[in-house]
Amino acid sequence: MSRRKNRLKSGERQEGKMKGDSSVALQAQEEIIEMKDVFSVKLKRRRFAGQKKGGTLLGITIFKCLNKEENKLTDCAVHLNNLSEDHCQSWFRHLKEILNGFQNRPKSLKVFVNPSSHKREATHIYYEKVAPLFKLADIKTDVTVTEYEGHALSVLKEFELQAFDGVVCVGGDGSVSEVAHGLLLRAQIDAGKDADYVSKPVRAPVPLGVIPAGTTNVLAHTLYGIKHAVTATLHIVMGHIQAVDVCTFSTPSKLLRFGFSAMFGFGARTLALAEKHRWMPSSQRKDFAFIKTLADLKPEECELSFLPLQILQEDSHEKDRLNNGSMALIVVQNTSRTEFIKHLKRYTSAKNQFNFPFVETYTVREVKVQPRLKSGPDARENVCLNAEGNHPWNIDGDLMKGASEVHVRVHPQLIDLYGVNTDDLESSPATCNCI
């Protein structure tokens, strides 16, 4: 092994037969390992079954992060054989010192696992795929398996975060949104701000890691370009951090929610109807709500106003999609059910998804939505309104009942997420800073 500019050079010996005789030739092969790709180093020992300590020293094992195709990350081990205890201990200490010098790499994490996400597979994903990598990287964890909606939020309101370098959520978009909301709400409380109404919120104190394990994983796909728990975990382990914009949803006098994306209208009413039929199995409930809302499709009676980004940034240049201080506002005007279905089918595509005469798109900084209560015979059909006249919103997959007017503002780089620059991910058409 040689040490030069935080690199390791490992030698492997391979056997091969020479032509014409039975002699054996040994050929050394070299491999250069960049220390920035290494996340763990261990002493390699041979132990008997059941033996936990001691054993015959065989050398050092280097664990590194390998970037495969289509944005997928994986871990691999490189074995460096050496029988000298002094030599191996010296290199082990030196390599650990280098690894401890990398900034942003967490040493302790608070973890929230939503056992109800998707097909109840979040717990399995964490303990089978995520936890072993955290342990290998010597990251200490404190795990809370949530028991009810709002559990993570209540924990974060009271929890002391000073002992942790980051927070991790294992679940879908709704779970992640709840944890992000809790982190930001806690930041306002710690800063002495009125948590009921925040016009200029302060940043979250620690980064948030997203392990995809839900029905919808738009945010994870935006961050990593792929829904892959090991990839997400390795981004956290390696300390890859991306600053991300967050929106506030508020009335004129009250903060309702922090969030990344929202739907008002069809998407919100579908979710509200699904929530009323929670006695159904998850997949049946969602299919029923979608079909029923589509069958009863009606235009939303509302007044929409917004502040275009160019008013505030006339000379702005293109920046990262997740932290450029803007929102993508998508407005679907009144159209036939047939045309609306065509729009829905193309919505998740990266090509021409908004190329319809009834769809308008804007880049904005603020949005105000003022619903108009229906009067006359149609008023009885407005089944998603409660007694106070609140309208449903779909905030990152969570239902929120908003009062008559909702003001949406985007706040630049309000939270750090473990991940990478989405502009480098060619296979990631989705964005999460839109309404």
C-alpha angles and dihedrals in degrees: 000000000000129000117218128142093342094306132128125210113203126190124211125189119215129190125227136165121243117230118258099020143044097252119125125227124203119211124188119221123197128213125189114216119195109217090218087068093051119092103170143021125194137180108247116225137170111235135178121243109287094014110130102175138038121009135148113312113237101171139270131317119209118203115203139178113247121202110218130182124297095028092295118146125200137173127241136180128231115197119211109193120213129141097202111108093198094047094048094045091051093051092042092056092045094049092047089052091054092048092049089055095064111104124227093025106128123232096183130027138187107220129200118193120191105207092190096059116125109318093355089266100127094093091051092047092052100046096038102039111013108035095054091056092048089051092047089053091049092244114156115220138196108200128202117186102204118234102190142009109286094023094118090047092053092048093050092051090061103024123108106233098181092094093057134073094204148349125243128200122199108197144060133307093285093054092047091048091053092051092046090049090050093049093050094043089052090050090056092049092049090049091054094247125144103262091201092066126018121175096170108026123197123236124271111265097230137022122266123227121207121208108186111231105133142093090260120032102171094139094050091048090050092051099042105020088234142056099242124133095205092051091051091047094051092051087056094045092048092049097238105169130189123186110227135194119240130198128223119215112202147153120229089274109021141051108232104179150335112232149152104225138005144191126207118187122013097014093047096046091049090054093045091053091047090053089055090057101049089137087076122083111268099253094044092047093054094045091048093049093048095050094042093049091047091050090051093042112160132160118261115248102222145125116237126197129170144174112235115225095235091067088066099031110029093159097038118139128214112283136170114311095232098049109028095109095248142107129215107232113200116191120190110196127206111295141147121291090244094055091044091054089052088054092050092050091053097039098095093046122102092219126074093332091148098037096118127112091234095052121084126185129197137177106228145167100207137018132192121197117194111183119207117221112236120238131199128027094335092060092078090058092061090096096161094066117095127213093277092056095250121162125220122251127187106219110184090325095314123112117240125179109217126198121236096294127033121189116202120197129177117222116200119240094345095155137026117229125193104247144079140278105289092211086072092056107085093181095056110089094160124095129192103201097081139098 
